[in-house]
C-alpha cells in the first residue's frame, strides 16, 4: 500500500523555508523572469518584486511595525497584497488576512482578537472601518490602497484612526531589513470558522507554509515554465500558499485575477497563458454549467487542482475543456496538504494518498480516537513528522487549541475513509460548520449577529445541501420570535445585509415556536435541517429576492460584456 511519493524540495535546508528568503534567492537566480502579473497588465519581475518588498518593509518599519506585530491586510486580489505580505514578514511581523466581505461583528472580532495596530485596507472598505471604529480600541493606523484606474473615492472622516495612502509607504531604502528570521517564526494568522465559538486565528509558521506550497508544486509538477492562474481570493489560504508561493518556489509566473468569473474563465485562462489553476467548492460545477463554446479547449491549461473534483462531472469536464489532468487532494489551513492524487493512477471520487513522508494520518472513531480499519468511515486525524511544519494552534485561544489537538492528534472534524490500496475518500463534515462559496462560515458568528435583532429571542443557523455539486451548503436560519412579532422575510434580510458578509446571509428563513433540545438543553441542530421538523422555509431565491452583492455582481458582468462595450 504505497503512499504518495517523496516530495522534491526546491530548498532542502530548513533554514531557507522562509518566503522572504526564497524571494531574495529567486531575485538572484531568476531576476529578470516575470513573477507577479496582474491579469492583462505587464508582470513584475522577481528582481522588481524583491526591490519593492524591501522598500515597503522599511516604510512599515517607519510606522512602528516590529517583530511579532500582527499587521492586518484587507485588500482585493492585487499585486500589492503579496508585496505587503512579504514586507510584513521581512520585519519578522505576522500577516493577518481579512475576508473582504467582513463587516460589523465579523470584522471587529478579527481585528480585536489579532491585536493588530495597523491595517492595510482598500478604500472601498473604509466606511466599514469607520462604522466599527469605536469597537476597535487597539487599531491605530489605516494604510489605504486605491485600485489603479478606479475612480477616486473620498475617505470617510475617522474620529481617532490615522489614515495615510499606501503609495506614501515605500521608503527610499531598498536593502533588506536587518531582522533575523527563522522558519519557526509565524508567517501568518488565518481566521477559520469556529463551531461553538467565534472564528479562530490559525497560527502558521513559515515552515508550515513552505511544506504546504511544496506539496502543491509536486502535485502539479510545476516548473519555471508554468504560469499559475490565481482567481480565488488572496485572503483565503489556497491562493497565496497553494498558488503564488509554489510559483515562486519553481521560478514561475503567478497571474493575479481580480475575481473568479465562470463566464469569462476560459477567455482569461487563454489570455494569461496559464498552465495551472485551482478550483474550490462549486467553481468546477459553475464552469461545467456554462453554455459550451467553440473556444473552450483553446488554452494552455494542462492541470487543474480541484477540491473537490466531483466524480459526477470530472471526466466530462476534462473532455469538454481539453484538460489533461484534474487532480484532487485533501487539505486545510491547519494541516496543509496531507493527501494527494498520484499523477498516473487517478481515482475519481478519491482525494488521493497520504503524504506520509511529512504527516501521520489516522481514520479514527470520533468518540475514542482509536484507529478504524480500512473501509470504515471515521474522523481524519493528522500530526506532523517534521517540527514546525504544522499549525501552532489558535491565536489567543488555548482552550480551542487543546480541544483540536487532544491525544496529540489534530482533529480535522471531517469524516473520511481509506480503502485497502491507501486511497482516501472525503465523506462529510462532522463539525457544525457551514461551507459556502469555498468559505467556512461559523454558525456561532451568524447567531451572534442575529441576536441583536429586536424581534428575535433565539436563532440557529444550519447547513442544508446546495443544488450544486462540490460539497457546498446553503444557510437555513431558524428563528424563535418574541411574543407578538411577525417574520417579514424581505425586511429581515435587508437588516441582515447591513450586518453580515454577503456569503453569510441566509437563503432559507423559518420561524418556529421553540427549538428541539437535548436533556442537557443543547439545541438539536440536526433536527432543524429537516423540513418535517421546522415546516417549509421561505426561500429568497425562489421568491426572487436579490442581495445587494448579487446586484453589483450582475452589473459588473453587464459592464464587462461585449454588448456593453
N, C-alpha and C positions, 0 to 999 in steps of 0.2 A: 504494500500500500504506500507508494511513493507520494511524498508531498510536493509542493511547488519547488522547482529547482532553486539552488542558492542564488542570491542576488549578486549582480556585478555592481560594485561601488565605484562612483566617479572619484571619491575621496576616501581611501581606506583608513586614513588616520583620523580617529575620532575627534581630535583637537581641531580638525577642519570642518566639523559638522555645524557650522555657523553660517547662515546665508550671507551676511555682510562680508564674511571672509571668502565665501565661494564667489560672490560678485567681484571682489577685488582680483581673485585669481582669473576669473573669466575675462575681466577687463585686460589682464596681462596677456592671456592666450588667444582671445577672440576679440580684441579691442575694436576693430572696425566692423565686426559682424553685426547685423541687425538683431536687436533683442526685443524691446518693448515697442509694439506698434499699435497705435490707435487705429481702429478699423477705418480704412480709406485715407489714412494720412501717413506721412513718412515715419519710418521707425527710428527710435533712438538706438544707437549702438551700445555695446557693452561698456565701452570707454565713456561715452556720454552719460550713461546711467550712473556709473560709478562716481563720476565727477559731480553730478547733480546731487547724489545722495550725500556726499561729503559736505557740500555747501548747505543743504537742508539740515544736516546734523549739527553743524556749527551754529546755524541760525536758531534751532530749537534749544541748543545749549545756552545761547544768549538769553532765551526766555526763561531759563531756570530749570530746564529738563535735565535730570541727573540719573545715574544708575539706579535701577529699581523702581523708578517712577512709572506709573501707568499713564499712557497717553491714548486718548480715545480718537478713533477715526470714523467719521460718518460721512463717507463720500460715495457717490455712484461709481460705476465702473469707469475708470480713467487711469492713465499712466501715473498721475500724481498719487494715487492710492498707494502704489507699490514704492514709489520714491520716498514717501513719508514713512511708510512701514520700516524700510531698511534704514532710514536715517534715525528713527527711534531706536532700533536695535544697535546701531553703531555707537550709541551713547550708553549701552547697557540698560536701556529702558525697555518697557514692555508694551507692545501694541495691543490695543483693545478695540476690536471691530464692533461697530454699532449697526444693527439692522436698519436699513434706510426707511423702513415703514414705521419704525418705533415712534411713539408719541406718548405724552402723559405718563402714566404709571410705568409702562414698559421701558421708556427712555430713562425715566428717573431712577429706576432700580439699577440699571446697568451703570449709569454714571456714579451713583452713590455707592453701590457695592464695590466697584472697582477702586474707588478713591482717587480717580483721575482729577488733576487740577487743570488740565489743558485738553481741549478737544479741537481737532481739525475737522471742520464741517463745511458742506456745500451751502451756498447762500440760500438754496431752496428749503433748507431745514432750520433756518434761523428763527422763524416765527414759533416753531415748536420749542426751541430752547428758551425763547423769551417767555412763552406761556408757563414753562416749568422752572423759571429762574429762581423763584422763591423757595422751591423744594430741592435745589441743588446747591447747598451751602458750601460744599467743598470745591466746586468748579470755579475757576478764576479767569481763564482766558479762552477765547474762541478765535481760532485762526480760520479765516473764511476763504473758501475756494469758489471762484466764479468760473463756470464752464466756458471754454473758448468758443466764441461765436454766438453765445447765448445773449439774450437781451439783459442789460444790466438791471439787477434787482436792488431796490433801496433796502438798506439794512434797517431792521427794527431798532428802536432805542432801548438798550438794556439799562436796568437800574444800577447794576453793580459790575457785571461782567465786562472785562476788557476785550474788545474786538479789533482785529487787525487783519489785513489781507495776506493770503498765502504768498503772493508774489513778493512781498516785502521780507519774507523769512530767510531765503538763502543768503548766507554770508559770503564775503569775498574770499574767505579761506577755502581751499579745495583739497587740503591734505586730510588724511584720515584722522579722526579724533583720537587722542591718546587715552583710550579706555581699554583695559584688559577685559577680553571676552572669553567665555567658556561655553562649551557645548552643554554644560549643565545649567546655564542661565535660562531664565524664562524668555522665550521669544514672543509669546502672545498669550492672552487670555481670551478665549472664545466662549460666549454665552450660549448654553444649550438649555432646552426647556426642562423644567422640573415637573414633578408629578404631584407630590403632596406639599410643595413649597414653590417659591419663586425660581426663576431661571438661575442656573448655576454657571459660574465662570470657570471653565476648564483651563488649568494651568499647563501650558505646553512648552517644554524645554526645547532648545534648538535641536538637540539630538532627536527628539520625537518627530519634529517637523522634517528633519533630514531623512530619517528612515521612511517616513510617510511618502516623501517625494521620490526617493529611490525606488520604492516598491512600484510606484506608478510608471517611472521611467523604464523599469524592467518589464512590467506587464505590457506596455505599449511598444517595447523595443525601440525606444526613442533614440534619435541621433541628432547631430548638429544640422542635418539637412531638413529636419522636421519643423513644421510650424503648428503650434497648438492654438486652436480657436477657443477663446475664453468667453463664453456667453452667460455663464452662471455668475451670480453676484460675488464680487471680491470680498464682501463682508462674511461670506459663507466659506468654511474651511476648504471646500472642494476646489474652488477657483484658484486661490493663491498657492495652496500646498500641493494640490494634485494636478495643477496645470502650469502656472507660472514658474514655480520652483523646479519642477522636472525639466522644463525647457532650459532654465539656467544651468542646471547640472550638466546637461549634454551640449551646451553651447548653441541651442536652437533659438527659435523665434516664438514669441507669445503675442498673439493678436488679440487686443482687448476690444471686445464688442460692448457697446453701451448697455444692451439688454437682449434677452432671447426673444426672437420673433419666429414663430413657426412658419409664417407665410414667406418670410424673407431669408430663412435659414440657408437654403441651397444657394441662393444668389450670393449671400455673404460668405459662405464657405468657398465658393468659386472665386469671388473677387479677392479674398485674402490669400488664396493659395494654400490654405490649411490642409494638413495631412492627418491631424489627430484632433479629437474633441471628446468632451464628456457630456453625457446626458443624465439628468437626475429625475427621479419620480415619473411624472406623466409626460415629460418632454418628448420621449420617443413616441408615445401614443398620439400626442398633439401633431407631431410631424407626419405620422402614418395616416392621420385623418385628413391631411391636406389633399386637395384635388391633385391627381397625378399630372405632371407637366413634362413636356418633351425634354427639358434640360435637367431632369432630376439626377441623372448619372454623370453630368458634365462637371467634374471637380476632381481634386487630387486626394480626397479623403481616403485613407487606407485602413484606419482603425477607429472605432468608437468604444469608449468605456461607458457601459450602462449600469446604473444602479437604480432600479433593476433593468434587466434586458428581458422583458416579458416573453415567455416561451410561446404564447399565443400569436405573437406578431413578429418575432425577431427574424425568422428566416425570410418572410415576405419583405420585411424592412430592408434586409441586406440586398435582396434581389432587386427591389424597386430602385434603391438609391446606389446600387453598384458598389457597395462597401465590402471589402474582403473579410474584415473581422469585426464582430461586435462581441465584446468580452465583458463578463460580469465579475464582480468582486464583492466582498463584504468589508465594510469599513465604517468607522465613525470617528468623530473628533477625538474622543477619549483614548482610542486604542490604535488609530491609524488603519492601514490596510492589512488585514490578518488572513484573508483567503483571497486567492486569485485564480482565474481560469487558465489552465495550461493552453499555450498557443496552438498546439497541434492536436488537442483532444478536448474539444469544446462540448459540453453537455448542456443543452438548453434547459433552463429552469434551475440550474445549479449556479452557485456563486463561487465555485472553484474549490481549490485545495488549500490546505493550511500552509502559511508561510512559516514553517516550523523552525527554520534557522533563527528566527527572531522572536517567535511567540509560542507559548504553550496554549493550546486550546482544549476546552472540555465542554461536552454536552452533558449538562447536569440536571438532576432533579431539583427544581426551583425551591423545594422545601428543605432539602437536606444538603444540597451541594455535592452529593455523591454522583460519580460518573455513571452515565447510562450507556448501554450497549448500542452498537450501530443499528440504525433504523428507527430508534425511538426519538421522539421529539422532547427536547428539554431546553433549558436556558443556556445560551452560549456564555461561557466564562473565559476570560483571557488574562494572561500575565506575561510580562516581557522576559526575555532571556538575556537582554543586554541592559546595563544600567543607564538610566536617564532617557531611554528610547521609548518613553511611555508618559502618559499624563501624570502630573504630580498632585492630583486631587483637585478640589474645588476651592476657589479663592474665598477666603474668609468664611468657609462653611465646613469646619472639621467634622461635624456630625454627618453631613451628607457624604464626605469623603470616606469615613469609616463604614457607612452603610453600603456604599458601592464596592468597597474593597474588602469586604468581610471574607474571612478564611483565606486571605492573601490572594484572592482572585478578583479581577474586575468583573462585575456583573453587568452585562450589556442590557438586560431587560428585553432581549429578543429571543424568540423561540426558533431554534434551528434543528436540523437532523443531519446526520452523516451516514453515507452509505458504506458498504463493505469495501469499496475501492477508494475511500477517502474523500469523496466529493461532498461538499456541504450544501444544504438547501435552506434558504430562509422560509419560515412558515408563517410567523405572525409576530406582532409586538405584544409583550406581556405587561408593559407598564401603561399607566393611564396617560399616554401621550398621543396627541393628535398630529398627524403629519399631512401637511397640505402645501402644495407647490414647492416641494423639496425642503420645506421648513418644518422643524419640530415645534409644536405650539403647546405650551403648558396650559392645561385646563385650569389650573390654580390661578395663573395670571389673568385669564379671561374672567374668572369668577370674582377676582378681587376688584376688577373694574366694574362689573355688573352690580356688585354690592352697593355701589354709590347711587344706583338709580332709586329715586324716591318711592316707586311703586313695587319694588322687588324686596321680598323678605329672604329669599333663598334662591340660589341658581346652581345649575350643574351643567357643565359643557362636556359633551361626549362625542366620540368619533363614530360616524356611520360611513359605510362604503361609498366611494365615488363611483360614477359611471365609467370613469376612465381606467384602463389597465395601468399598472405601475405601483400598486400598493398604497395609493393615497386615500385620504379621507375627506369628507365634508363635516362641518361642525353643526351639531344639533344642540341647541340651548334649551334646557328645560327650566321653567320658572315657577316659583311659588309666589303669587302676588299678595300684597296686603289686602285686607278686607275692603271690598268695595271698588278695588282697582280693576281696570279692564285692559287687556293687551290689544294695542293698536299696532300691528307689525311695522307699518311704514314709519310711524313716529318713533317706535323703539329702535329701529335700525338706524335712523338718522342720528339718534342720540349715541348709538354705538360707534358710528363712523367718526364722530368727533373725538372719540377717546381710545379707540382700538386701531391697531395696524389693519390695513385693508384685508390681509390674509387671515386675520383672526375674527373678522365679522361673521357671525353665524349665517349659515344658509337656511337652516330649519329652526323654527320657533314653536314652542308648545308650552302652554300653561297647564299645570296640574295642581290638584288640591294639596298634595303632600308627596314627599319622596319615599320610596321604599327603603327600609333601613335594616341593618343587621341588629342582633341583640345588643351589640356594643354601640349602637346609634350611628354607625357609619352608613353613608348613602350607598346603596347598591347600584352603582352606575351601569353595570352590565344589563340590568333590567330596563334602565331608561333608554337604552338603544333600541328597544323593541316597541314597535307601534302598538302592539296589543296591550302594552302596559300604560303607555302615555297617551294613546289616541293619536289620530292623524296630526302631523305637524304642518304648519304653514311653511311653504317653500318659496323663498324670494325669487328663485329663478323661474319657477312655473308661474308666479304672479307677475313677472316682468319687471321686478324691482332691480334697478342697476345701481351699483355702488359708484361713488364719485371716481374712484380709481379706474373702474371699468369704463366709465365715460371718457376719462382722459386718455386711456389706452386706445380706445376706438378712434378718438380724434387724432392721436399721433399716427395711427395706422392710416387714417384717411389722408392726412397731410403728406405722408411719405409714399402714397400710391402713385403710379404713373399718371392716372387720370387727374389727380390733384396738381401734379407738377406740370 
